[in-house]
Amino acid sequence: MRSDPVGRLMSWFRGGHVLAPWPGWQLGSEAPDRRGFLQRRKRLWGALIAPRTIRWLHGLRVRVYPGNETSRCIFVTGCYEPNELYLLDKVLRPGMTFVDAGANMGVYTLFASRKVGKAGRVVAIEPSSRDFERLRDNVELNRLANVRLLRVAVSNRRAEGELLIAAEEHSGHNTLGAFGYDSVVAQGRERVRVERLDDIAEQQGLRRVDVIKMDVEGAELSALEGAERALARFRPMIVLELSDRTLVHQGCTSGHVWEFLGRSGYLVYGFSDETGLPVLAERKGHFDGENVVAVPEEWGGRWQR
């Protein structure tokens, strides 16, 4: 199955964005601009001096912010991590529970909320005060009653931690460790509450957890360790980033994450550069900011049908 980035962009600019795989997509990816759509959107983006609300998938609205890389991606192309969202579009069903650890401005939270419906639940977790306010604004903008917002960081302990806050352009790089890229500039630091996902699941009275999305900038191993009971009990799918350049600042590697998932009975899938769809991943010595999908071994191949 191959996607049509040009067709997707044309549909987006007509106001009917189509969700489809995008092989090789990365932040900043753009389809060939055959009709000047991108150039026009870029000019509009360059003129944006205040937050603006735009239409997005499934009738959702998103408030975007000048100078912010995630906002720019959605405003200019309409796409954000399309392979991951395409997968979740197939997996999430009404009544499911989705946990968004590292929700940032809420792109995954909004999408999952719409998919799991009134009978489902979304727990959105974001420690940064700036991005938590944006997350809350986007949830309230869409009147999403099935979302619970928590301003905490996730790890393998209950404590207080110091969150390094990235400047506006790279707001998705906030971390309990250190930035993985020299281009990311710090805006400041915040003291934040740190919780285990196991404790959060208990506090929220969760009777099921179907999918966990985890984007915690180097805290992936400790966050997984803090979710051991939930993983054993609920056996959720996990979508997470593997980035050795951030993991190293919190005392681990992608190999440690891979080994933890293996011991927990999970198989790791990556997104094919040929199709944009999940395929069994090969363990590498170094992962550089790649999203993967961890699936319980007992699921077999049925989850891909």
LOBALUM-341979 format. One record per residue: residue number from 1; residue in three letters; x, y, z of N, C-alpha, C in turn. Coordinates in pm, whole numbers. Atoms other than C-alpha are relative to their C-alpha. Layout:
N
i	aa	n_px	n_py	n_pz	ca_px	ca_py	ca_pz	c_px	c_py	c_pz
NUM	ALA	X	Y	Z	X	Y	Z	X	Y	Z
...
This chain:
305
i	aa	n_px	n_py	n_pz	ca_px	ca_py	ca_pz	c_px	c_py	c_pz
1	MET	85	-120	0	0	0	0	88	124	0
2	ARG	-76	-125	6	146	335	-105	-95	118	16
3	SER	84	-117	-23	17	672	2	20	101	-111
4	ASP	-6	-105	101	-43	978	-213	12	134	71
5	PRO	-17	-127	-72	110	1281	-37	-58	119	-74
6	VAL	53	-112	77	10	1514	-320	-153	5	13
7	GLY	145	6	-14	-351	1397	-309	-44	39	139
8	ARG	33	-33	-137	-349	1430	67	3	151	20
9	LEU	-10	-145	-15	-232	1790	50	-113	71	-73
10	MET	109	-63	75	-488	1877	-218	-130	-13	78
11	SER	122	20	-79	-761	1726	-1	1	90	122
12	TRP	-11	-86	-118	-632	1915	301	-39	144	-31
13	PHE	28	-140	32	-651	2251	129	-143	22	-46
14	ARG	144	-11	27	-1008	2175	23	-81	-15	128
15	GLY	69	9	-127	-1087	2129	392	-45	-140	36
16	GLY	43	137	-30	-1125	1750	388	121	-91	14
17	HIS	-126	72	-16	-794	1615	515	-21	-151	9
18	VAL	8	145	5	-742	1244	443	117	-59	76
19	LEU	-104	67	-77	-550	1023	685	48	-122	-76
20	ALA	-58	112	75	-314	781	509	147	-14	38
21	PRO	-143	16	-28	36	632	554	84	93	-86
22	TRP	-94	-86	73	328	849	448	138	-62	18
23	PRO	-130	66	-14	639	635	388	113	100	17
24	GLY	-116	-84	-22	953	795	529	-29	136	61
25	TRP	34	-132	-55	767	1084	693	89	34	120
26	GLN	-68	-57	-116	967	1301	933	-53	140	19
27	LEU	44	-136	-25	889	1631	1098	66	93	-102
28	GLY	-52	-86	106	926	1883	816	-18	-58	-139
29	SER	22	61	130	841	1636	538	-109	73	-76
30	GLU	100	-67	83	654	1795	250	-11	-72	-134
31	ALA	24	59	131	499	1649	-62	39	99	-109
32	PRO	-27	-93	110	585	1792	-406	-111	106	-10
33	ASP	96	-112	-2	418	2135	-428	-40	36	-143
34	ARG	30	-16	142	262	2104	-773	-93	116	-30
35	ARG	96	-107	26	-3	2370	-732	21	122	89
36	GLY	-31	-115	-83	163	2614	-495	-71	3	133
37	PHE	72	4	-127	-41	2498	-195	94	29	117
38	LEU	-92	-16	-112	258	2472	36	52	143	9
39	GLN	-53	-136	-3	397	2808	-65	-101	98	56
40	ARG	103	-89	-53	66	2977	8	-17	-19	150
41	ARG	14	26	-144	35	2806	346	123	51	76
42	LYS	-120	-52	-66	396	2895	429	-5	151	15
43	ARG	13	-146	-10	326	3260	352	-98	38	110
44	LEU	97	-26	-107	19	3251	576	62	-26	137
45	TRP	-66	32	-127	223	3084	848	98	109	39
46	GLY	-97	-104	-28	495	3346	819	-63	129	48
47	ALA	70	-121	-41	236	3617	871	-75	-16	132
48	LEU	76	27	-121	86	3453	1179	71	61	121
49	ILE	-62	-67	-115	151	3668	1487	-73	-33	131
50	ALA	76	37	-120	-105	3523	1730	-55	-140	-20
51	PRO	58	134	14	-251	3177	1804	-125	2	-87
52	ARG	114	8	91	-508	3064	1551	-59	-141	7
53	THR	68	129	-2	-765	2784	1549	-29	-45	-143
54	ILE	22	54	133	-777	2560	1242	-74	-134	10
55	ARG	65	130	7	-978	2255	1134	102	-109	-23
56	TRP	-91	112	17	-815	1916	1151	-81	-127	-22
57	LEU	62	129	24	-906	1545	1142	-128	-20	81
58	HIS	118	45	-73	-1245	1400	1242	-80	116	60
59	GLY	75	-114	-49	-1401	1744	1282	64	71	117
60	LEU	-70	-63	-110	-1145	1841	1545	52	138	-38
61	ARG	-65	-129	19	-1012	2192	1587	127	5	85
62	VAL	-128	-8	-68	-654	2268	1688	44	146	3
63	ARG	-56	-135	-11	-514	2595	1820	150	-10	-21
64	VAL	-142	4	33	-172	2651	1665	67	130	44
65	TYR	-75	-109	-61	101	2882	1793	117	42	-87
66	PRO	-110	-48	85	344	3102	1594	135	-46	55
67	GLY	-134	39	-39	702	2976	1598	14	-140	52
68	ASN	-2	134	-58	608	2629	1723	6	-105	-112
69	GLU	-24	92	111	732	2336	1510	-117	-95	-25
70	THR	115	87	19	435	2106	1572	-115	77	-64
71	SER	105	-84	56	193	2389	1500	26	29	-148
72	ARG	-34	-29	141	377	2476	1179	-29	-120	-88
73	CYS	21	122	78	364	2115	1063	-148	-19	-32
74	ILE	144	20	21	-13	2092	1110	-58	111	-86
75	PHE	56	-113	74	-85	2440	973	38	-6	-148
76	VAL	-48	-5	139	127	2408	658	-43	-123	-79
77	THR	25	123	77	74	2042	560	-125	-75	44
78	GLY	113	75	-52	-215	1919	775	39	-133	59
79	CYS	-45	131	-46	-5	1615	868	89	12	123
80	TYR	-93	14	-112	159	1520	1195	8	-148	35
81	GLU	-22	142	-24	308	1172	1243	-113	-84	-63
82	PRO	113	65	66	64	1034	984	2	-152	8
83	ASN	-4	146	-8	189	674	1002	-52	-49	135
84	GLU	45	38	-133	131	657	1376	-150	23	15
85	LEU	142	-28	-11	-210	822	1353	-84	-92	-89
86	TYR	70	96	86	-311	598	1064	-15	-134	72
87	LEU	6	123	-78	-225	297	1281	-105	10	110
88	LEU	95	-16	-109	-422	433	1576	-143	11	-51
89	ASP	133	-9	60	-714	507	1346	-59	-140	-21
90	LYS	46	137	21	-731	133	1277	-16	-76	132
91	VAL	-4	75	-125	-664	17	1636	-103	48	101
92	LEU	87	-54	-104	-868	250	1857	-147	-20	-34
93	ARG	142	25	15	-1233	165	1908	-77	66	114
94	PRO	81	-57	-108	-1522	312	2111	10	-84	128
95	GLY	-7	68	-128	-1490	228	2479	141	-29	48
96	MET	-138	26	-40	-1110	191	2482	54	112	89
97	THR	-71	-98	-82	-871	371	2717	138	25	-59
98	PHE	-125	-43	62	-576	567	2577	75	87	101
99	VAL	-84	-80	-89	-289	705	2788	104	73	-84
100	ASP	-91	-84	78	-93	994	2637	104	58	95
101	ALA	-107	-44	-89	233	1029	2833	97	90	-77
102	GLY	-73	-100	76	403	1346	2715	-90	55	-108
103	ALA	105	-40	95	92	1494	2555	31	128	-74
104	ASN	-33	-127	62	244	1834	2474	-128	81	-26
105	MET	117	-83	26	-23	2049	2302	-126	-83	-27
106	GLY	118	85	1	-253	1747	2267	-41	-61	-132
107	VAL	37	55	131	-243	1623	1907	-54	-143	14
108	TYR	44	139	-18	-266	1254	2007	-122	-7	91
109	THR	114	0	-93	-505	1330	2293	-130	30	-74
110	LEU	121	-37	74	-756	1500	2062	-43	-114	-92
111	PHE	29	107	96	-732	1225	1801	-58	-122	72
112	ALA	46	119	-72	-771	943	2055	-136	23	64
113	SER	129	-31	-62	-1058	1116	2232	-114	-20	-98
114	ARG	103	15	102	-1257	1127	1911	-22	-148	-34
115	LYS	11	141	39	-1181	760	1835	-64	-87	108
116	VAL	52	88	-106	-1265	609	2176	-141	41	41
117	GLY	139	-41	-20	-1587	810	2203	-39	22	144
118	LYS	52	-34	-132	-1808	888	2499	21	-111	102
119	ALA	-18	113	-92	-1770	540	2647	146	-27	31
120	GLY	-142	21	-21	-1390	557	2627	61	107	89
121	ARG	-70	-95	-85	-1130	744	2829	137	30	-58
122	VAL	-135	-42	33	-814	940	2757	61	65	124
123	VAL	-75	-63	-108	-560	1022	3028	119	69	-64
124	ALA	-104	-80	65	-338	1305	2901	93	57	105
125	ILE	-99	-33	-102	-17	1365	3095	104	94	-61
126	GLU	-97	-98	50	200	1675	3044	52	83	116
127	PRO	-53	-71	-116	437	1827	3303	27	149	-20
128	SER	-35	-140	24	527	2161	3138	-123	89	17
129	SER	113	-89	-22	302	2447	3255	-44	67	-130
130	ARG	34	-63	129	318	2616	2913	-78	-95	-88
131	ASP	65	94	92	226	2306	2716	-124	-62	61
132	PHE	122	48	-64	-25	2187	2974	-116	97	-25
133	GLU	106	-98	28	-220	2511	2926	-48	-12	-144
134	ARG	40	18	141	-218	2456	2549	-79	-128	-18
135	LEU	74	126	1	-327	2097	2597	-142	22	50
136	ARG	132	-24	-56	-614	2210	2817	-85	87	-91
137	ASP	75	-85	93	-713	2482	2571	-55	-81	-117
138	ASN	45	80	115	-731	2232	2285	-109	-99	40
139	VAL	103	92	-49	-934	1985	2493	-131	77	21
140	GLU	121	-80	-24	-1178	2259	2601	-58	53	-131
141	LEU	45	-49	130	-1195	2397	2247	-90	-101	-69
142	ASN	77	107	63	-1330	2060	2132	-104	-63	92
143	ARG	99	48	-97	-1546	2001	2443	9	-151	20
144	LEU	-25	143	-13	-1391	1662	2506	-18	-43	146
145	ALA	34	36	-137	-1558	1530	2818	65	-130	46
146	ASN	-58	130	-36	-1378	1192	2808	150	8	26
147	VAL	-144	-19	-21	-1029	1340	2868	25	45	144
148	ARG	-48	-41	-131	-861	1360	3209	141	55	-16
149	LEU	-128	-67	16	-568	1604	3227	80	-7	130
150	LEU	-88	8	-117	-272	1550	3463	129	74	-29
151	ARG	-126	-72	17	17	1792	3502	107	-63	87
152	VAL	-108	73	-67	287	1546	3606	95	-54	-106
153	ALA	-93	75	84	593	1374	3460	-9	-147	41
154	VAL	5	143	-32	617	994	3445	141	-57	10
155	SER	-129	64	-22	904	783	3575	-25	-128	79
156	ASN	11	123	-78	972	480	3798	-5	28	150
157	ARG	5	-37	-140	930	669	4124	-101	113	21
158	ARG	82	-115	-38	708	916	4306	92	100	67
159	ALA	-97	-97	-51	907	1232	4366	-29	136	-61
160	GLU	-2	-125	74	973	1584	4249	120	-3	-92
161	GLY	-110	-4	95	1189	1648	3946	14	137	-61
162	GLU	-25	-127	68	1337	1932	3746	-15	-22	-150
163	LEU	27	12	143	1201	1968	3395	69	113	-75
164	LEU	-66	-98	86	1420	2142	3138	-96	37	-112
165	ILE	101	-47	94	1187	2355	2923	68	53	-126
166	ALA	-54	-44	128	1270	2396	2554	-71	127	-45
167	ALA	60	-121	56	1212	2728	2380	-110	-37	-100
168	GLU	123	20	78	899	2770	2166	18	-89	-122
169	GLU	-14	72	127	1034	2633	1838	4	-151	21
170	HIS	-18	144	-24	1121	2294	1990	-68	-41	130
171	SER	68	23	-128	862	2273	2268	-19	-148	30
172	GLY	15	143	-23	831	1897	2220	121	-67	61
173	HIS	-124	57	-52	1182	1851	2361	18	19	150
174	ASN	-10	-11	-145	1107	1927	2727	44	-133	59
175	THR	-58	125	-48	1297	1672	2935	40	6	146
176	LEU	-54	13	-135	1389	1549	3282	151	-18	-3
177	GLY	-144	16	15	1738	1496	3144	62	122	-65
178	ALA	-60	-109	77	1922	1706	2886	-44	-14	-145
179	PHE	41	3	140	1841	1798	2526	94	-89	-81
180	GLY	-80	86	85	1958	1556	2262	58	71	-121
181	TYR	-44	-73	118	2015	1823	1997	57	136	42
182	ASP	-61	-128	-32	2246	2124	2014	-86	118	-43
183	SER	84	-109	52	1989	2328	1820	-113	39	95
184	VAL	110	-28	-93	1738	2309	2107	51	91	111
185	VAL	-39	-101	-99	1760	2613	2335	-92	-8	120
186	ALA	81	5	-122	1643	2614	2696	-69	133	25
187	GLN	75	-119	-39	1373	2859	2801	1	16	151
188	GLY	-3	-5	-146	1398	2770	3169	-14	-139	59
189	ARG	19	126	-71	1341	2501	3430	-122	12	90
190	GLU	116	4	-89	1037	2395	3635	11	-120	92
191	ARG	16	112	-90	993	2182	3943	-134	-66	-29
192	VAL	123	70	36	736	1915	3857	-16	-124	87
193	ARG	30	123	-70	566	1625	4029	26	-118	-94
194	VAL	-32	121	78	684	1282	3910	-81	-116	58
195	GLU	85	111	-42	452	979	3922	29	-124	-83
196	ARG	-4	125	76	449	615	3815	-131	-18	-75
197	LEU	123	29	74	201	516	3546	-86	-102	74
198	ASP	77	95	-79	100	225	3770	-86	71	103
199	ASP	75	-74	-101	-4	470	4041	-109	85	-65
200	ILE	100	-81	71	-182	694	3789	-119	-87	-41
201	ALA	109	90	40	-382	397	3657	-89	-34	119
202	GLU	78	32	-120	-486	310	4012	-80	122	47
203	GLN	68	-122	-44	-569	671	4106	-118	34	-89
204	GLN	106	-32	96	-779	712	3791	-106	-110	-9
205	GLY	96	109	2	-960	384	3852	-14	-67	-135
206	LEU	5	57	135	-867	248	3510	-22	-151	7
207	ARG	29	143	7	-1017	-93	3440	55	-63	-127
208	ARG	-66	47	121	-848	-119	3104	94	109	-48
209	VAL	-89	-91	72	-557	42	2920	32	-70	-131
210	ASP	-14	66	129	-555	-37	2551	122	47	-79
211	VAL	-115	-56	72	-287	194	2409	66	104	89
212	ILE	-80	-105	-64	-8	398	2568	87	63	-106
213	LYS	-95	-74	85	163	665	2361	97	69	95
214	MET	-102	-47	-93	491	765	2523	104	82	-75
215	ASP	-99	-89	60	698	1066	2415	56	86	113
216	VAL	-46	-61	-125	899	1158	2724	148	35	-4
217	GLU	-132	-58	23	1235	1264	2579	109	-55	92
218	GLY	-110	64	-72	1477	1014	2730	-40	-72	126
219	ALA	48	67	-122	1264	894	3024	-78	-127	-33
220	GLU	81	114	42	1118	602	2827	22	-124	87
221	LEU	-25	120	-80	1290	326	3025	-59	14	140
222	SER	53	-18	-136	1203	469	3366	-153	5	-2
223	ALA	146	-5	10	846	538	3250	-57	-141	-17
224	LEU	45	138	17	809	176	3136	15	-78	130
225	GLU	-20	67	-128	955	52	3465	-109	39	100
226	GLY	107	-46	-87	692	261	3642	-137	-44	-44
227	ALA	128	49	52	421	89	3439	-4	-153	-4
228	GLU	-11	147	10	517	-276	3498	-132	-70	33
229	ARG	126	65	-36	191	-367	3673	-105	19	-108
230	ALA	99	-29	105	-20	-198	3407	28	-82	-126
231	LEU	-35	78	120	170	-371	3126	-37	-147	19
232	ALA	30	141	-26	127	-711	3291	-150	-23	7
233	ARG	145	18	-18	-241	-658	3372	-80	28	-126
234	PHE	83	-45	111	-374	-473	3068	53	-38	-137
235	ARG	-64	37	126	-127	-572	2792	-32	99	-112
236	PRO	30	-99	104	-162	-247	2598	103	2	-113
237	MET	-94	-40	103	-6	-153	2269	73	125	50
238	ILE	-78	-116	-41	274	100	2326	63	64	-125
239	VAL	-66	-77	106	378	369	2076	100	91	70
240	LEU	-102	-79	-70	707	523	2186	116	34	-91
241	GLU	-117	-44	75	1014	702	2062	125	-66	57
242	LEU	-132	46	-40	1361	546	2071	102	99	-52
243	SER	-100	-101	38	1631	811	2075	118	-10	96
244	ASP	-117	16	-86	1974	724	2210	60	133	42
245	ARG	-60	-129	-35	2076	1088	2206	-69	65	120
246	THR	66	-50	-121	1817	1164	2477	6	-103	113
247	LEU	-6	105	-101	1819	827	2659	132	4	78
248	VAL	-131	2	-64	2191	860	2732	9	99	115
249	HIS	-2	-101	-106	2127	1170	2945	-77	-44	123
250	GLN	70	54	-117	1909	958	3175	49	-140	33
251	GLY	-72	119	-47	2156	673	3214	-38	-130	-66
252	CYS	36	125	66	2033	421	2958	15	13	-151
253	THR	-10	4	146	2018	325	2590	-126	-63	-57
254	SER	112	67	66	1768	202	2335	6	-151	24
255	GLY	-15	143	-29	1910	-146	2402	-66	-37	132
256	HIS	64	27	-128	1792	-125	2763	-152	1	-14
257	VAL	145	-5	24	1442	-25	2646	-45	-126	-72
258	TRP	33	119	80	1440	-308	2393	-3	-124	89
259	GLU	-7	116	-89	1544	-561	2658	-116	-1	99
260	PHE	114	-7	-92	1278	-439	2900	-127	-48	-70
261	LEU	120	40	74	1008	-479	2635	1	-150	-27
262	GLY	-10	144	23	1135	-828	2551	-32	-80	124
263	ARG	28	70	-126	1130	-936	2916	-148	9	37
264	SER	141	-21	-30	775	-799	2938	-92	-69	-99
265	GLY	81	75	96	661	-1016	2646	-52	83	-115
266	TYR	39	-86	111	649	-751	2375	90	-20	-121
267	LEU	-74	-5	125	755	-751	2011	4	146	-48
268	VAL	-18	-140	42	885	-428	1857	-13	10	-152
269	TYR	21	-27	142	766	-300	1520	45	143	-31
270	GLY	-30	-133	50	892	-5	1317	-93	32	-116
271	PHE	83	-40	113	730	188	1033	82	-10	-128
272	SER	-71	28	124	833	72	686	24	126	-82
273	ASP	-31	-111	91	1009	324	464	-66	-19	-136
274	GLU	63	29	128	835	153	171	-151	25	3
275	THR	147	-9	-7	473	155	293	-52	93	108
276	GLY	47	-78	-114	456	357	614	-77	-83	101
277	LEU	74	90	-88	295	52	780	96	-74	93
278	PRO	-88	67	-96	429	-142	1083	57	-130	-56
279	VAL	-68	125	32	684	-417	1020	91	-33	117
280	LEU	-89	39	-110	891	-618	1267	132	76	-11
281	ALA	-121	-83	1	1186	-399	1365	123	-84	32
282	GLU	-128	61	-34	1550	-499	1384	67	84	107
283	ARG	-73	-71	-105	1743	-412	1695	128	59	-58
284	LYS	-119	-68	49	2014	-158	1618	81	51	119
285	GLY	-84	-54	-106	2302	-19	1816	-35	143	36
286	HIS	32	-141	-24	2169	334	1782	-130	35	-71
287	PHE	125	-53	55	1819	476	1731	3	152	14
288	ASP	-11	-146	1	1794	841	1638	-139	63	-14
289	GLY	131	-65	1	1445	961	1729	-102	-70	-86
290	GLU	93	78	82	1247	680	1566	-116	-51	85
291	ASN	116	55	-68	894	592	1670	-15	-148	-32
292	VAL	23	143	17	825	222	1725	-130	-36	69
293	VAL	124	50	-60	524	15	1826	32	-132	69
294	ALA	-21	123	-74	549	-249	2099	-135	-68	20
295	VAL	126	75	0	282	-519	2082	20	-129	79
296	PRO	-12	127	-74	220	-811	2323	19	-119	-94
297	GLU	-29	116	84	359	-1133	2180	-124	-83	-28
298	GLU	117	88	15	28	-1312	2236	-101	53	-101
299	TRP	92	-54	101	-148	-1083	1990	18	-68	-136
300	GLY	-26	60	131	15	-1265	1700	-9	106	-108
301	GLY	13	-96	110	-59	-1101	1366	-138	60	-16
302	ARG	138	-42	20	-428	-1036	1421	-21	150	11
303	TRP	17	-144	-20	-377	-674	1528	26	79	-127
304	GLN	-31	-71	125	-253	-584	1178	-106	-20	-106
305	ARG	101	27	101	-561	-711	997	-99	115	-8
